[in-house]
Amino acid sequence: MEIFPTSFNSHILLATHAVFLVFLFSSTLKYATAATILGNETDKLALLGFKSQITEDPSRVFTSWNQSVHFCRWTGVKCGLTQKRVVSLNLKGLSLAGTISSHLGNLSFLNSLDLAENSFHDEIPQQLSRLSRLQNLNLSFNYLTGEIPINLSHCVNLKSLVLDHNTLVGQIPYQVGFLTKLVRLYLRNNNLTGIFPVSIGNLTSLEELYLSYNSLEGEVPASLAQLTKLRLLGLSVNSFSGEFPPSLYNLSSLELIALSFNNFSGNLRSDLGHYFPNLRRLYLGNCQFNGSIPSSLANASKLLQLDFPANKFTGNIPKSFGNLKNLLWLNIGSNHLGYGKNEDLDFVNSLTNCSSLQMLHFGDNQFVGTLPHSTVNLSSQLQRLLFFGNRIGGNIPREISNLVNLNLLDMSNNNLTGSIPDSIGRLTNLGALNLGNNLLIGVIPSSIGNLTELVYLYLGFNRLKGNIPLTLGNCNQLLRLDISENNLTGSIPQQLIALSSLTKVYAYYNSLTGTLPVHIGNWSHLTYLDFSFNNFSGMIPRSLGKCLSLGEIYMKGNSLLGTIPDLEDLQDLQSLDLSLNNLSGPIPHFIANLTSLLYLNLSFNNLEGEVPITGIFSNLSTDVFVGNSKLCGGIKELHLQPCVHHETQKTQKKHVLSLKLILTIVFAASFSILALIIVFLCCWRRNLKDQPEPEVRSESARFYPNISYEELRIATGGFSSENLIGSGSFGTVYKGTFASNGMVVAVKVLNLLHQGASKSFIAECQALRNIRHRNLVKVISACSSSDFKGNEFKALVFQFMPKGNLDEWLHPEREIQKDSLTILQRMNIIIDVASALHYLHHQCQTPMIHCDIKPQNILLDEDLTAHLGDYGLVRLVPGFSNGSELHQFSLLGVTGTIGYAAPEYGMGSKVSILGDVYSFGILILEIFTGRRPTDTSFQASSSLHHMVETALPEKVMEILDKKAFHGEMTSISTNGEEYWGTIKKEQMECLVGMLGIGVACSAESPRDRLTMRQVYSKLTLLREKFLGAEDV
């Protein structure tokens, strides 16, 4: 009877429990839902907070970051599948600018943050330490400053910490050793100081460690031996000291050891190679290691690159290196290797087994003996062969042509004999050939003209004879030519004068004859010229004054006649030696105005008249003028006889009468000529009224033959959008191909509904009619007609530029990524544009103002040679004088593009050539910094000009476009670790100089700006110095 109540109570209890569970589940679900909603809102606000700190977004990444799209679908954002929380943010390489917002610290589920290869600046926010789930943090290749936040050690799940290529300062925090899960730690290319933290030894999972390119010092700690998984170790370019780190011998997994450019010293262990069976790259260059090179390295059979230059190694190169079948690179230059015996070079025979070898450098050592014939059996993949600065004799074998991929061959400063084999002309990939300072005889082979890629040719200090080969004119990329101290005869061939690329010519101490070429001014990029001690005769050509970049001229010891030509435009001339010739006439006064001139020698000529007393003449010794007996005056320290100025009164009256007679005749003749011109013009205007053709058509026809509308329609596929290249202020540009000859062209069709378009057409016709320059876009034809509907149609046909415009290279869109321009390519483009502007401003019969210099108007051909285009805004300045009237303005209104137009235009000033200079200055700053002048990060109190001006010179690396360093400037790199060296101090000084010119050109006041004549000369000289600092 008790069963029912008990059963009833049990059911009541179960029901109550069930209700409680349902309530609990419902509450938990509501709480979880609320938490998810709250978390989602937190993530969204954090992303919007990050967006708010972005000042530049050229790829328009953040257009998708709006309320109409869930934040998990925003560009670069990735969410988890279940909770829809942000787990990854990847905005790498999008050219973003701004600061990294502290709001990112609220993305509590984030496990990967990649903002690399952008332009973020300021410090790394401390709030990132909140990201406890973070496994990957990549902020490399930005402009970040300040110290590495100590509290990043709170991100204990980090596996990859990549902060390289910024400008971080201070010490590496000891707390980095708390990140025990780290696999990759990249801190290279910053400004870090202090010692190598011992705590890094705690990172036992570490596989990749890069601390190179900082200012770290001290010894490598013993704790490094604990990193048994380490594969890549980069410590180059610091101030580390001590012997080869003993702790490394415990790291058998190492594939890369980079210790170059430090203060390491001592011997290498003889059994070094036994400890590193996986080693692929070993860089020990520019340290102070001594002793012998361990032959045991041959046991590291996976070795690809051995780089030991500029140490104190002795002995020889182990023959066992021939067993390294995969070896690509062997550089042991600038050591003390060699025993001074004939067997010194036996190692070359063994290296013929290295069939993949691309670089072999054993120059600047103490090797002797005959050049082994086995040299020609080295790898056909060999690109660089250098053994200069030894005592190697014998002939250059004809079979040297087997090395078909050579682009650098340097045999200079040895004892090589015999002639230069004709087969050298088969090495068609050669960019540099140096055979200087040997005992070579015979003639320069004409086959050398086959080396059309040649940039440097050094044949000086030999015993060569005969003429300079005419075929040398085929080497149209040649920058430097050295044929000095030989026995060459004959004259300078005209084909050589055609090489406008030449920057330095050394031809002294030969027996060259004839007159100096009349068109020597074609060497427009020349900075150094030495024709001393030859048998040249005749006059010094006037065209020498067109070589505006010349810094040094040496013509001593010839038989030159006549007067000293006008060289007043050579404003960078530092040395001028015309001594030991037969020059006559007075000393030109322009020499006193050459403010850069430091050295002058006019001795032993037949000069006469008064010696100036200003400029360089105010501080010269008698040695400069000795041997010119008819000179007088000058400063008293010269002790020359005083000049006598006497003229009788009778002679003066005679001169006055003669002058009056001459003036009377001139006025009469001028009046007669003027009357004839007026009659002619009246007749011409009467005939002109009867002409049926429209004025604009005649304008285009006068300078180029017209082409029909139908031909242009067919060439452009009916002006198809597929052939659309771009559009400008007055029209649209299409790519076209003429069916008749296959010529590819750019067709600029004017939008005649746009106000001023017809005037733009006329302006371009006028501008292009009489100008010709290799850095101006070449016009092919013009069309002034009507289309099929009878509408007026006007177009210009230009040379097609396959590489597009400069703006596309500096600021590529995300979907159309281009290779980054290297530093040298940027220099070349700047100088190309400077050359074009110098021509327009100073060399045209009627100077021209372009009025719209900007990257979009600079077009690049297949070789990345720059061509200035778009003459729709060009202004002619008929009253302009190449002398002093730099501030004369035309009568037309303000033109140009915001950011590039000179500030005085905005205040109502008329256009001037100095307005072009301003735009060009902004262009220089943009091309080297990668920042537009209209960058939104520049506030009212700042500008691109101000940013660069305040950064020079100490902080120049902070503002340079780091994409420029991804190219050829660092030569060969592996996993980012440069071992052939990075940009040198001298080259950095050249970059500072170029940016300084950009700042000077973009000065606010026109009176403070340079002229393009000055700019072009200075830029060319800086590029020459930049190239001179490279290892040839």
Beta strands, then each sheet from edge to edge (+ up, - down):
strand 1: 54-56
strand 2: 77-79
strand 3: 86-90
strand 4: 97-99
strand 5: 112-114
strand 6: 119-123
strand 7: 136-138
strand 8: 143-145
strand 9: 160-162
strand 10: 169-171
strand 11: 184-186
strand 12: 191-195
strand 13: 208-210
strand 14: 215-218
strand 15: 232-234
strand 16: 239-242
strand 17: 256-258
strand 18: 263-267
strand 19: 281-283
strand 20: 288-292
strand 21: 305-307
strand 22: 312-314
strand 23: 329-331
strand 24: 359-361
strand 25: 368-370
strand 26: 384-386
strand 27: 391-395
strand 28: 408-410
strand 29: 415-417
strand 30: 432-434
strand 31: 456-458
strand 32: 465-466
strand 33: 480-482
strand 34: 487-488
strand 35: 504-506
strand 36: 513-515
strand 37: 528-530
strand 38: 535-539
strand 39: 552-554
strand 40: 559-561
strand 41: 575-577
strand 42: 584-585
strand 43: 599-601
strand 44: 606-611
strand 45: 630-633
strand 46: 724-727
strand 47: 731-737
strand 48: 744-750
strand 49: 779-786
strand 50: 792-799
strand 51: 848-849
strand 52: 858-860
strand 53: 866-868
strand 54: 875-876
strand 55: 973-974
strand 56: 977-978
sheet 1: 1+ 4- 6- 8-
sheet 2: 2+ 3- 5- 7- 9- 11- 13- 15- 17- 19- 21- 23- 24- 26- 28- 30- 31- 33- 35- 37- 39- 41- 43-
sheet 3: 10+ 12+ 14+ 16+ 18+ 20+ 22+
sheet 4: 25+ 27+ 29+
sheet 5: 32+ 34+
sheet 6: 36+ 38+ 40+
sheet 7: 42+ 44+ 45+
sheet 8: 46+ 47- 48+ 50- 49+
sheet 9: 51+ 54-
sheet 10: 52+ 53-
sheet 11: 55+ 56-
end
